[in-house]
Amino acid sequence: MNSNRSHPGPTIVDYANKEHFDLVILGSRGLNSLQEMVLGSVSHKVVKRVKCPVLIVK
């Protein structure tokens, strides 16, 4: 199983932190709050763990 496809949040966080990014820009799928609670949000996981600013684009 390809880890980049199965766990995109941690993969983005690890790469951004390792490479010392100045900014991470992510798209948002626009899930409603129930969908986000059940499915989780990649952008939410990245914002909480990455060591640089994050811009989320809808």
C-alpha distance matrix in Angstrom:
0.0 3.8 6.2 8.9 8.1 7.4 10.3 12.7 15.8 15.3 13.9 17.1 19.2 18.2 18.8 22.0 23.4 22.8 24.4 27.2 27.0 30.2 28.7 25.5 25.9 23.6 24.1 24.5 23.7 26.8 25.6 28.6 28.9 27.9 24.6 23.9 24.7 22.4 19.4 20.0 20.5 18.5 22.0 23.5 20.9 21.4 25.2 25.4 23.6 24.2 27.4 28.8 30.1 27.8 29.1 27.7 28.7 29.2
3.8 0.0 3.8 5.5 5.6 6.4 8.7 10.1 13.5 13.1 11.0 13.9 16.5 15.5 15.6 18.7 20.5 19.8 21.1 23.9 23.6 26.8 25.4 22.1 22.6 20.6 21.3 22.2 21.8 25.1 24.4 27.6 28.0 27.5 24.2 23.1 24.3 22.5 19.2 19.2 19.1 16.5 19.7 21.5 19.0 19.0 22.8 23.4 21.5 21.5 24.6 25.8 27.1 24.9 26.1 24.9 25.9 26.7
6.2 3.8 0.0 3.8 5.4 5.0 5.7 7.6 10.4 9.5 7.7 11.1 13.1 12.1 12.8 15.9 17.3 16.9 18.6 21.2 21.0 24.2 22.9 19.7 20.6 18.7 19.8 20.6 20.7 23.7 23.0 26.0 26.1 25.8 22.7 21.1 22.1 20.7 17.5 16.9 16.7 14.0 17.1 18.6 15.8 15.8 19.6 19.9 17.9 18.1 21.3 22.7 24.2 22.1 23.8 22.8 24.3 25.3
8.9 5.5 3.8 0.0 3.8 5.7 5.7 5.4 8.8 8.8 6.2 8.6 11.4 11.1 10.9 13.6 15.7 15.6 16.6 19.1 18.4 21.5 19.9 16.6 17.2 15.4 16.6 17.8 18.1 21.4 21.1 24.5 24.9 25.0 21.8 20.0 21.7 20.6 17.1 16.3 15.3 12.2 14.8 17.0 14.6 13.9 17.7 18.7 16.8 16.5 19.6 20.5 21.6 19.4 20.7 19.7 21.0 22.2
8.1 5.6 5.4 3.8 0.0 3.8 5.7 5.9 9.6 10.7 9.0 10.9 13.9 14.2 14.2 16.5 18.8 19.1 20.0 22.3 21.2 23.9 21.8 18.3 18.1 15.6 15.9 16.7 16.2 19.5 19.0 22.3 23.1 22.8 19.4 18.2 20.0 18.5 14.9 14.8 14.1 11.6 14.7 16.9 15.0 15.0 18.7 19.8 18.6 18.6 22.0 22.7 23.3 20.6 21.4 19.8 20.6 21.2
7.4 6.4 5.0 5.7 3.8 0.0 3.8 6.3 9.1 9.8 9.3 11.9 14.0 14.4 15.3 17.6 19.3 19.8 21.3 23.3 22.6 25.3 23.3 19.7 19.9 17.2 17.5 17.6 17.0 19.8 18.7 21.6 21.8 21.2 18.0 16.8 17.9 16.2 12.8 12.9 13.1 11.2 14.7 16.2 13.9 14.8 18.4 18.8 17.7 18.5 22.1 23.2 24.0 21.4 22.6 20.8 22.1 22.4
10.3 8.7 5.7 5.7 5.7 3.8 0.0 3.8 5.7 6.0 6.3 8.8 10.4 11.1 12.5 14.5 15.9 16.8 18.5 20.2 19.5 22.2 20.3 16.9 17.5 15.1 16.1 16.2 16.4 19.0 18.0 20.8 20.6 20.5 17.6 15.6 16.7 15.7 12.4 11.3 11.2 8.7 12.1 13.3 10.6 11.3 15.0 15.2 13.9 14.8 18.4 19.7 20.7 18.3 19.9 18.5 20.3 21.1
12.7 10.1 7.6 5.4 5.9 6.3 3.8 0.0 3.8 5.8 5.1 6.0 8.6 10.0 10.5 12.0 14.1 15.3 16.4 17.9 16.7 19.2 17.0 13.5 13.8 11.5 12.7 13.3 14.0 16.9 16.6 19.8 19.9 20.4 17.5 15.2 17.0 16.6 13.1 11.5 10.1 6.8 9.6 11.7 9.5 9.2 12.9 14.0 12.8 12.9 16.5 17.2 17.8 15.3 16.6 15.3 16.9 18.0
15.8 13.5 10.4 8.8 9.6 9.1 5.7 3.8 0.0 3.8 5.4 5.3 6.2 8.7 10.1 10.7 12.2 14.2 15.6 16.3 15.3 17.5 15.2 11.9 12.7 10.6 12.4 12.6 14.0 16.2 15.9 18.6 18.2 19.1 16.7 13.8 15.3 15.6 12.5 10.0 8.3 4.9 7.2 8.5 5.9 5.7 9.4 10.2 9.2 9.7 13.5 14.5 15.1 12.7 14.6 13.5 15.9 17.2
15.3 13.1 9.5 8.8 10.7 9.8 6.0 5.8 3.8 0.0 3.8 5.5 5.0 6.0 8.5 9.8 10.4 11.9 14.1 15.1 14.9 17.6 16.1 13.3 15.0 13.6 15.8 16.3 17.8 19.9 19.4 22.0 21.2 22.0 19.7 16.8 17.6 17.9 15.1 12.6 11.5 8.5 10.4 11.0 7.6 7.2 10.8 10.7 8.4 9.2 12.6 14.5 16.0 14.4 16.9 16.5 19.2 20.8
13.9 11.0 7.7 6.2 9.0 9.3 6.3 5.1 5.4 3.8 0.0 3.8 5.5 5.2 6.2 8.5 10.0 10.6 12.2 14.1 13.7 16.8 15.6 12.7 14.4 13.3 15.6 16.8 18.3 21.0 20.9 23.9 23.6 24.4 21.8 19.1 20.4 20.4 17.3 15.1 13.6 10.2 11.9 13.5 10.6 9.2 12.9 13.5 11.1 10.6 13.6 15.0 16.7 15.0 17.2 17.0 19.2 21.1
17.1 13.9 11.1 8.6 10.9 11.9 8.8 6.0 5.3 5.5 3.8 0.0 3.8 5.6 5.3 6.0 8.4 9.9 10.6 11.9 10.8 13.5 11.9 8.9 10.7 10.0 12.8 14.5 16.5 19.1 19.6 22.6 22.6 23.9 21.4 18.5 20.3 20.8 17.6 15.1 12.8 9.1 9.7 11.8 9.6 7.1 10.4 11.9 9.8 8.3 11.3 11.9 13.2 11.5 13.6 13.7 16.0 18.3
19.2 16.5 13.1 11.4 13.9 14.0 10.4 8.6 6.2 5.0 5.5 3.8 0.0 3.8 5.5 5.2 6.0 8.3 10.0 10.4 10.0 12.7 11.5 9.3 11.9 11.7 14.8 16.1 18.4 20.5 20.8 23.4 22.7 24.2 22.2 18.9 20.1 21.1 18.4 15.4 13.3 10.0 10.1 11.1 8.4 5.8 8.7 9.3 6.5 5.2 8.2 9.8 11.7 10.8 13.8 14.4 17.3 19.8
18.2 15.5 12.1 11.1 14.2 14.4 11.1 10.0 8.7 6.0 5.2 5.6 3.8 0.0 3.8 5.6 5.3 5.9 8.5 9.9 10.7 14.0 13.8 12.0 14.9 14.9 18.0 19.5 21.7 23.9 24.1 26.8 26.1 27.3 25.2 22.0 23.0 23.6 20.9 18.2 16.5 13.1 13.8 14.7 11.6 9.5 12.3 12.4 9.0 7.9 9.8 11.9 14.5 14.2 17.2 18.0 20.8 23.3
18.8 15.6 12.8 10.9 14.2 15.3 12.5 10.5 10.1 8.5 6.2 5.3 5.5 3.8 0.0 3.8 5.5 5.1 6.0 8.4 8.6 12.3 12.2 10.5 13.3 13.9 17.1 19.3 21.6 24.1 24.8 27.8 27.6 29.0 26.6 23.6 25.1 25.7 22.6 20.0 17.9 14.2 14.5 16.3 13.7 10.9 13.6 14.7 11.6 9.3 10.8 11.8 14.3 13.8 16.4 17.5 19.9 22.6
22.0 18.7 15.9 13.6 16.5 17.6 14.5 12.0 10.7 9.8 8.5 6.0 5.2 5.6 3.8 0.0 3.8 5.5 5.3 5.9 5.3 8.7 8.5 7.4 10.8 12.1 15.7 17.9 20.7 22.9 24.0 26.8 26.5 28.4 26.3 23.0 24.7 25.8 22.9 20.0 17.4 13.9 13.2 14.9 12.9 9.5 11.3 12.8 10.1 6.9 7.9 8.2 10.6 10.6 13.3 15.0 17.6 20.7
23.4 20.5 17.3 15.7 18.8 19.3 15.9 14.1 12.2 10.4 10.0 8.4 6.0 5.3 5.5 3.8 0.0 3.8 5.5 5.1 6.6 9.6 10.4 10.2 13.8 15.1 18.7 20.6 23.4 25.3 26.1 28.5 27.8 29.6 27.8 24.4 25.6 26.8 24.3 21.1 18.9 15.7 15.0 15.9 13.5 10.5 11.9 12.3 9.0 6.2 6.0 7.9 11.2 12.1 15.5 17.4 20.4 23.4
22.8 19.8 16.9 15.6 19.1 19.8 16.8 15.3 14.2 11.9 10.6 9.9 8.3 5.9 5.1 5.5 3.8 0.0 3.8 5.6 8.1 11.6 13.0 12.8 16.3 17.6 21.1 23.3 25.9 28.1 28.9 31.5 30.9 32.5 30.5 27.2 28.4 29.3 26.6 23.7 21.6 18.2 18.0 19.1 16.5 13.7 15.5 15.9 12.4 9.9 9.7 11.3 14.7 15.5 18.6 20.5 23.2 26.2
24.4 21.1 18.6 16.6 20.0 21.3 18.5 16.4 15.6 14.1 12.2 10.6 10.0 8.5 6.0 5.3 5.5 3.8 0.0 3.9 5.7 9.3 11.0 11.4 14.7 16.7 20.3 22.9 25.7 28.0 29.2 32.1 31.8 33.7 31.5 28.3 29.9 30.9 28.0 25.2 22.7 19.1 18.5 20.1 18.1 14.7 16.3 17.4 14.3 11.2 10.6 10.9 13.9 14.8 17.4 19.6 22.0 25.3
27.2 23.9 21.2 19.1 22.3 23.3 20.2 17.9 16.3 15.1 14.1 11.9 10.4 9.9 8.4 5.9 5.1 5.6 3.9 0.0 3.8 6.6 9.0 10.4 14.0 16.5 20.2 22.6 25.8 27.7 29.0 31.5 31.1 33.3 31.5 28.1 29.6 31.0 28.4 25.2 22.6 19.3 18.0 19.3 17.6 14.1 14.8 15.9 13.1 9.7 7.9 7.9 11.2 12.9 15.8 18.5 21.1 24.6
27.0 23.6 21.0 18.4 21.2 22.6 19.5 16.7 15.3 14.9 13.7 10.8 10.0 10.7 8.6 5.3 6.6 8.1 5.7 3.8 0.0 3.8 5.5 7.0 10.5 13.3 17.0 19.6 22.9 24.8 26.5 29.1 29.0 31.3 29.5 26.2 28.1 29.6 26.9 23.8 20.8 17.5 15.8 17.6 16.5 12.7 13.2 15.2 13.0 9.2 8.2 6.6 8.9 10.1 12.5 15.3 17.7 21.2
30.2 26.8 24.2 21.5 23.9 25.3 22.2 19.2 17.5 17.6 16.8 13.5 12.7 14.0 12.3 8.7 9.6 11.6 9.3 6.6 3.8 0.0 3.8 7.1 10.2 13.5 17.1 19.7 23.2 24.7 26.7 29.1 29.0 31.7 30.1 26.8 28.8 30.7 28.2 25.0 21.7 18.9 16.5 18.0 17.7 14.0 13.4 15.7 14.3 10.5 8.9 5.9 7.1 9.0 11.1 14.5 16.7 20.5
28.7 25.4 22.9 19.9 21.8 23.3 20.3 17.0 15.2 16.1 15.6 11.9 11.5 13.8 12.2 8.5 10.4 13.0 11.0 9.0 5.5 3.8 0.0 3.8 6.5 9.9 13.4 15.9 19.5 20.9 23.1 25.5 25.6 28.4 26.7 23.5 25.7 27.7 25.1 22.0 18.6 15.9 13.3 15.1 15.3 11.6 10.9 13.8 13.1 9.6 9.2 5.8 5.2 5.8 7.4 10.7 13.0 16.7
25.5 22.1 19.7 16.6 18.3 19.7 16.9 13.5 11.9 13.3 12.7 8.9 9.3 12.0 10.5 7.4 10.2 12.8 11.4 10.4 7.0 7.1 3.8 0.0 3.8 6.5 10.2 12.8 16.2 17.9 19.9 22.6 22.9 25.4 23.5 20.4 22.8 24.4 21.7 18.8 15.3 12.4 10.0 12.4 12.5 8.9 9.0 12.3 11.7 8.5 9.7 7.2 6.5 4.8 6.2 8.5 10.8 14.3
25.9 22.6 20.6 17.2 18.1 19.9 17.5 13.8 12.7 15.0 14.4 10.7 11.9 14.9 13.3 10.8 13.8 16.3 14.7 14.0 10.5 10.2 6.5 3.8 0.0 3.8 7.0 10.0 13.4 15.2 17.6 20.5 21.3 23.9 21.8 19.1 21.9 23.5 20.7 18.2 14.5 12.0 9.3 12.4 13.3 10.2 10.3 14.0 14.1 11.6 13.1 10.5 8.7 5.8 4.7 5.9 7.3 10.9
23.6 20.6 18.7 15.4 15.6 17.2 15.1 11.5 10.6 13.6 13.3 10.0 11.7 14.9 13.9 12.1 15.1 17.6 16.7 16.5 13.3 13.5 9.9 6.5 3.8 0.0 3.8 6.6 9.8 11.9 14.2 17.2 18.2 20.6 18.3 15.7 18.8 20.1 17.2 14.9 11.2 8.9 6.6 10.2 11.4 9.0 9.7 13.3 13.9 12.2 14.6 12.8 11.0 7.4 6.3 4.9 6.1 8.8
24.1 21.3 19.8 16.6 15.9 17.5 16.1 12.7 12.4 15.8 15.6 12.8 14.8 18.0 17.1 15.7 18.7 21.1 20.3 20.2 17.0 17.1 13.4 10.2 7.0 3.8 0.0 3.8 6.6 9.0 11.6 14.8 16.5 18.8 16.3 14.4 17.8 19.0 16.1 14.5 10.9 9.5 7.7 11.1 13.0 11.5 12.2 15.6 16.7 15.5 18.2 16.3 14.2 10.5 8.5 5.6 4.8 5.9
24.5 22.2 20.6 17.8 16.7 17.6 16.2 13.3 12.6 16.3 16.8 14.5 16.1 19.5 19.3 17.9 20.6 23.3 22.9 22.6 19.6 19.7 15.9 12.8 10.0 6.6 3.8 0.0 3.8 5.4 7.9 11.1 12.8 15.1 12.8 11.0 14.6 15.9 13.4 12.0 8.6 8.5 6.9 9.6 12.1 11.7 12.1 15.1 16.8 16.5 19.4 17.9 15.6 11.9 10.0 6.3 5.9 5.0
23.7 21.8 20.7 18.1 16.2 17.0 16.4 14.0 14.0 17.8 18.3 16.5 18.4 21.7 21.6 20.7 23.4 25.9 25.7 25.8 22.9 23.2 19.5 16.2 13.4 9.8 6.6 3.8 0.0 3.8 5.8 9.3 11.9 13.5 10.7 9.9 13.7 14.3 11.8 11.5 9.0 9.7 9.4 11.6 14.0 14.3 15.1 17.7 19.4 19.4 22.6 21.4 19.4 15.6 13.8 10.1 9.1 7.0
26.8 25.1 23.7 21.4 19.5 19.8 19.0 16.9 16.2 19.9 21.0 19.1 20.5 23.9 24.1 22.9 25.3 28.1 28.0 27.7 24.8 24.7 20.9 17.9 15.2 11.9 9.0 5.4 3.8 0.0 3.8 6.4 9.2 11.4 9.5 8.9 12.6 13.8 12.2 11.8 9.7 11.5 10.6 11.8 14.9 15.6 15.6 17.9 20.3 20.7 23.7 22.4 20.0 16.4 14.4 10.6 9.7 6.8
25.6 24.4 23.0 21.1 19.0 18.7 18.0 16.6 15.9 19.4 20.9 19.6 20.8 24.1 24.8 24.0 26.1 28.9 29.2 29.0 26.5 26.7 23.1 19.9 17.6 14.2 11.6 7.9 5.8 3.8 0.0 3.8 6.5 7.9 5.7 5.7 9.3 10.3 9.1 9.3 8.3 11.0 11.1 11.5 14.2 15.9 16.1 17.8 20.3 21.2 24.5 23.8 21.7 18.2 16.9 13.2 13.1 10.5
28.6 27.6 26.0 24.5 22.3 21.6 20.8 19.8 18.6 22.0 23.9 22.6 23.4 26.8 27.8 26.8 28.5 31.5 32.1 31.5 29.1 29.1 25.5 22.6 20.5 17.2 14.8 11.1 9.3 6.4 3.8 0.0 3.8 5.6 5.4 6.1 8.7 10.2 10.4 10.8 10.5 13.8 13.6 13.1 16.1 18.1 17.8 19.0 21.9 23.3 26.4 25.8 23.5 20.3 19.0 15.4 15.5 12.7
28.9 28.0 26.1 24.9 23.1 21.8 20.6 19.9 18.2 21.2 23.6 22.6 22.7 26.1 27.6 26.5 27.8 30.9 31.8 31.1 29.0 29.0 25.6 22.9 21.3 18.2 16.5 12.8 11.9 9.2 6.5 3.8 0.0 3.8 5.6 5.0 6.1 8.7 9.9 9.6 10.0 13.7 13.5 12.0 14.8 17.3 16.7 17.2 20.4 22.2 25.2 25.0 23.0 20.1 19.5 16.2 17.1 14.9
27.9 27.5 25.8 25.0 22.8 21.2 20.5 20.4 19.1 22.0 24.4 23.9 24.2 27.3 29.0 28.4 29.6 32.5 33.7 33.3 31.3 31.7 28.4 25.4 23.9 20.6 18.8 15.1 13.5 11.4 7.9 5.6 3.8 0.0 3.8 5.4 5.1 6.3 8.5 9.5 11.1 14.9 15.6 14.1 16.2 19.2 19.2 19.3 22.1 24.3 27.5 27.7 26.0 23.0 22.6 19.3 20.0 17.8
24.6 24.2 22.7 21.8 19.4 18.0 17.6 17.5 16.7 19.7 21.8 21.4 22.2 25.2 26.6 26.3 27.8 30.5 31.5 31.5 29.5 30.1 26.7 23.5 21.8 18.3 16.3 12.8 10.7 9.5 5.7 5.4 5.6 3.8 0.0 3.8 5.5 5.2 5.7 7.5 8.9 12.4 13.7 13.0 14.8 17.5 18.1 18.7 21.1 22.9 26.4 26.5 24.9 21.7 21.2 17.7 18.3 16.0
23.9 23.1 21.1 20.0 18.2 16.8 15.6 15.2 13.8 16.8 19.1 18.5 18.9 22.0 23.6 23.0 24.4 27.2 28.3 28.1 26.2 26.8 23.5 20.4 19.1 15.7 14.4 11.0 9.9 8.9 5.7 6.1 5.0 5.4 3.8 0.0 3.8 5.5 5.2 4.8 5.7 9.5 10.4 9.3 11.2 14.0 14.5 14.9 17.4 19.3 22.7 22.9 21.4 18.3 18.2 15.0 16.2 14.6
24.7 24.3 22.1 21.7 20.0 17.9 16.7 17.0 15.3 17.6 20.4 20.3 20.1 23.0 25.1 24.7 25.6 28.4 29.9 29.6 28.1 28.8 25.7 22.8 21.9 18.8 17.8 14.6 13.7 12.6 9.3 8.7 6.1 5.1 5.5 3.8 0.0 3.8 5.8 5.5 8.0 11.6 12.8 10.7 12.1 15.4 15.8 15.3 17.8 20.3 23.6 24.4 23.2 20.5 20.9 18.0 19.6 18.2
22.4 22.5 20.7 20.6 18.5 16.2 15.7 16.6 15.6 17.9 20.4 20.8 21.1 23.6 25.7 25.8 26.8 29.3 30.9 31.0 29.6 30.7 27.7 24.4 23.5 20.1 19.0 15.9 14.3 13.8 10.3 10.2 8.7 6.3 5.2 5.5 3.8 0.0 3.8 5.8 9.1 12.4 14.5 13.1 13.7 17.1 18.1 17.7 19.7 22.2 25.7 26.6 25.6 22.8 23.1 20.1 21.4 19.8
19.4 19.2 17.5 17.1 14.9 12.8 12.4 13.1 12.5 15.1 17.3 17.6 18.4 20.9 22.6 22.9 24.3 26.6 28.0 28.4 26.9 28.2 25.1 21.7 20.7 17.2 16.1 13.4 11.8 12.2 9.1 10.4 9.9 8.5 5.7 5.2 5.8 3.8 0.0 3.8 6.7 9.4 12.0 11.4 11.7 14.7 16.4 16.4 18.0 20.1 23.8 24.5 23.7 20.6 20.9 17.9 19.1 17.8
20.0 19.2 16.9 16.3 14.8 12.9 11.3 11.5 10.0 12.6 15.1 15.1 15.4 18.2 20.0 20.0 21.1 23.7 25.2 25.2 23.8 25.0 22.0 18.8 18.2 14.9 14.5 12.0 11.5 11.8 9.3 10.8 9.6 9.5 7.5 4.8 5.5 5.8 3.8 0.0 3.8 6.7 9.0 7.8 8.1 11.3 12.7 12.7 14.4 16.5 20.2 21.0 20.2 17.4 18.1 15.4 17.2 16.5
20.5 19.1 16.7 15.3 14.1 13.1 11.2 10.1 8.3 11.5 13.6 12.8 13.3 16.5 17.9 17.4 18.9 21.6 22.7 22.6 20.8 21.7 18.6 15.3 14.5 11.2 10.9 8.6 9.0 9.7 8.3 10.5 10.0 11.1 8.9 5.7 8.0 9.1 6.7 3.8 0.0 3.8 5.4 5.1 6.3 8.7 10.0 10.9 12.7 14.2 17.8 18.1 17.0 13.9 14.4 11.7 13.6 13.2
18.5 16.5 14.0 12.2 11.6 11.2 8.7 6.8 4.9 8.5 10.2 9.1 10.0 13.1 14.2 13.9 15.7 18.2 19.1 19.3 17.5 18.9 15.9 12.4 12.0 8.9 9.5 8.5 9.7 11.5 11.0 13.8 13.7 14.9 12.4 9.5 11.6 12.4 9.4 6.7 3.8 0.0 3.8 5.4 5.2 6.2 8.6 10.1 10.9 11.7 15.4 15.7 15.1 12.0 12.9 10.7 12.8 13.4
22.0 19.7 17.1 14.8 14.7 14.7 12.1 9.6 7.2 10.4 11.9 9.7 10.1 13.8 14.5 13.2 15.0 18.0 18.5 18.0 15.8 16.5 13.3 10.0 9.3 6.6 7.7 6.9 9.4 10.6 11.1 13.6 13.5 15.6 13.7 10.4 12.8 14.5 12.0 9.0 5.4 3.8 0.0 3.8 5.5 5.1 6.1 8.6 10.1 10.3 13.7 13.2 12.0 8.7 9.3 7.2 9.9 11.0
23.5 21.5 18.6 17.0 16.9 16.2 13.3 11.7 8.5 11.0 13.5 11.8 11.1 14.7 16.3 14.9 15.9 19.1 20.1 19.3 17.6 18.0 15.1 12.4 12.4 10.2 11.1 9.6 11.6 11.8 11.5 13.1 12.0 14.1 13.0 9.3 10.7 13.1 11.4 7.8 5.1 5.4 3.8 0.0 3.8 5.5 5.2 6.3 8.8 10.3 13.5 13.7 12.6 10.0 11.2 9.5 12.5 13.3
20.9 19.0 15.8 14.6 15.0 13.9 10.6 9.5 5.9 7.6 10.6 9.6 8.4 11.6 13.7 12.9 13.5 16.5 18.1 17.6 16.5 17.7 15.3 12.5 13.3 11.4 13.0 12.1 14.0 14.9 14.2 16.1 14.8 16.2 14.8 11.2 12.1 13.7 11.7 8.1 6.3 5.2 5.5 3.8 0.0 3.8 5.6 5.3 6.4 8.5 12.1 13.2 13.2 11.1 13.2 12.1 15.2 16.3
21.4 19.0 15.8 13.9 15.0 14.8 11.3 9.2 5.7 7.2 9.2 7.1 5.8 9.5 10.9 9.5 10.5 13.7 14.7 14.1 12.7 14.0 11.6 8.9 10.2 9.0 11.5 11.7 14.3 15.6 15.9 18.1 17.3 19.2 17.5 14.0 15.4 17.1 14.7 11.3 8.7 6.2 5.1 5.5 3.8 0.0 3.8 5.4 5.4 5.6 9.3 9.9 10.0 8.0 10.5 10.2 13.5 15.5
25.2 22.8 19.6 17.7 18.7 18.4 15.0 12.9 9.4 10.8 12.9 10.4 8.7 12.3 13.6 11.3 11.9 15.5 16.3 14.8 13.2 13.4 10.9 9.0 10.3 9.7 12.2 12.1 15.1 15.6 16.1 17.8 16.7 19.2 18.1 14.5 15.8 18.1 16.4 12.7 10.0 8.6 6.1 5.2 5.6 3.8 0.0 3.8 5.7 5.9 8.6 8.6 7.8 6.2 8.9 9.1 12.8 14.9
25.4 23.4 19.9 18.7 19.8 18.8 15.2 14.0 10.2 10.7 13.5 11.9 9.3 12.4 14.7 12.8 12.3 15.9 17.4 15.9 15.2 15.7 13.8 12.3 14.0 13.3 15.6 15.1 17.7 17.9 17.8 19.0 17.2 19.3 18.7 14.9 15.3 17.7 16.4 12.7 10.9 10.1 8.6 6.3 5.3 5.4 3.8 0.0 3.8 6.3 8.7 10.2 10.3 9.6 12.6 12.7 16.4 18.2
23.6 21.5 17.9 16.8 18.6 17.7 13.9 12.8 9.2 8.4 11.1 9.8 6.5 9.0 11.6 10.1 9.0 12.4 14.3 13.1 13.0 14.3 13.1 11.7 14.1 13.9 16.7 16.8 19.4 20.3 20.3 21.9 20.4 22.1 21.1 17.4 17.8 19.7 18.0 14.4 12.7 10.9 10.1 8.8 6.4 5.4 5.7 3.8 0.0 3.8 6.5 9.0 10.5 10.4 13.8 14.5 18.1 20.2
24.2 21.5 18.1 16.5 18.6 18.5 14.8 12.9 9.7 9.2 10.6 8.3 5.2 7.9 9.3 6.9 6.2 9.9 11.2 9.7 9.2 10.5 9.6 8.5 11.6 12.2 15.5 16.5 19.4 20.7 21.2 23.3 22.2 24.3 22.9 19.3 20.3 22.2 20.1 16.5 14.2 11.7 10.3 10.3 8.5 5.6 5.9 6.3 3.8 0.0 3.8 5.7 7.8 8.1 11.7 13.2 16.7 19.4
27.4 24.6 21.3 19.6 22.0 22.1 18.4 16.5 13.5 12.6 13.6 11.3 8.2 9.8 10.8 7.9 6.0 9.7 10.6 7.9 8.2 8.9 9.2 9.7 13.1 14.6 18.2 19.4 22.6 23.7 24.5 26.4 25.2 27.5 26.4 22.7 23.6 25.7 23.8 20.2 17.8 15.4 13.7 13.5 12.1 9.3 8.6 8.7 6.5 3.8 0.0 3.8 7.1 9.1 12.9 15.1 18.6 21.7
28.8 25.8 22.7 20.5 22.7 23.2 19.7 17.2 14.5 14.5 15.0 11.9 9.8 11.9 11.8 8.2 7.9 11.3 10.9 7.9 6.6 5.9 5.8 7.2 10.5 12.8 16.3 17.9 21.4 22.4 23.8 25.8 25.0 27.7 26.5 22.9 24.4 26.6 24.5 21.0 18.1 15.7 13.2 13.7 13.2 9.9 8.6 10.2 9.0 5.7 3.8 0.0 3.8 6.5 10.0 12.9 16.1 19.5
30.1 27.1 24.2 21.6 23.3 24.0 20.7 17.8 15.1 16.0 16.7 13.2 11.7 14.5 14.3 10.6 11.2 14.7 13.9 11.2 8.9 7.1 5.2 6.5 8.7 11.0 14.2 15.6 19.4 20.0 21.7 23.5 23.0 26.0 24.9 21.4 23.2 25.6 23.7 20.2 17.0 15.1 12.0 12.6 13.2 10.0 7.8 10.3 10.5 7.8 7.1 3.8 0.0 3.8 6.8 10.0 13.2 16.5
27.8 24.9 22.1 19.4 20.6 21.4 18.3 15.3 12.7 14.4 15.0 11.5 10.8 14.2 13.8 10.6 12.1 15.5 14.8 12.9 10.1 9.0 5.8 4.8 5.8 7.4 10.5 11.9 15.6 16.4 18.2 20.3 20.1 23.0 21.7 18.3 20.5 22.8 20.6 17.4 13.9 12.0 8.7 10.0 11.1 8.0 6.2 9.6 10.4 8.1 9.1 6.5 3.8 0.0 3.8 6.4 9.8 13.0
29.1 26.1 23.8 20.7 21.4 22.6 19.9 16.6 14.6 16.9 17.2 13.6 13.8 17.2 16.4 13.3 15.5 18.6 17.4 15.8 12.5 11.1 7.4 6.2 4.7 6.3 8.5 10.0 13.8 14.4 16.9 19.0 19.5 22.6 21.2 18.2 20.9 23.1 20.9 18.1 14.4 12.9 9.3 11.2 13.2 10.5 8.9 12.6 13.8 11.7 12.9 10.0 6.8 3.8 0.0 3.8 6.4 9.9
27.7 24.9 22.8 19.7 19.8 20.8 18.5 15.3 13.5 16.5 17.0 13.7 14.4 18.0 17.5 15.0 17.4 20.5 19.6 18.5 15.3 14.5 10.7 8.5 5.9 4.9 5.6 6.3 10.1 10.6 13.2 15.4 16.2 19.3 17.7 15.0 18.0 20.1 17.9 15.4 11.7 10.7 7.2 9.5 12.1 10.2 9.1 12.7 14.5 13.2 15.1 12.9 10.0 6.4 3.8 0.0 3.8 6.6
28.7 25.9 24.3 21.0 20.6 22.1 20.3 16.9 15.9 19.2 19.2 16.0 17.3 20.8 19.9 17.6 20.4 23.2 22.0 21.1 17.7 16.7 13.0 10.8 7.3 6.1 4.8 5.9 9.1 9.7 13.1 15.5 17.1 20.0 18.3 16.2 19.6 21.4 19.1 17.2 13.6 12.8 9.9 12.5 15.2 13.5 12.8 16.4 18.1 16.7 18.6 16.1 13.2 9.8 6.4 3.8 0.0 3.8
29.2 26.7 25.3 22.2 21.2 22.4 21.1 18.0 17.2 20.8 21.1 18.3 19.8 23.3 22.6 20.7 23.4 26.2 25.3 24.6 21.2 20.5 16.7 14.3 10.9 8.8 5.9 5.0 7.0 6.8 10.5 12.7 14.9 17.8 16.0 14.6 18.2 19.8 17.8 16.5 13.2 13.4 11.0 13.3 16.3 15.5 14.9 18.2 20.2 19.4 21.7 19.5 16.5 13.0 9.9 6.6 3.8 0.0
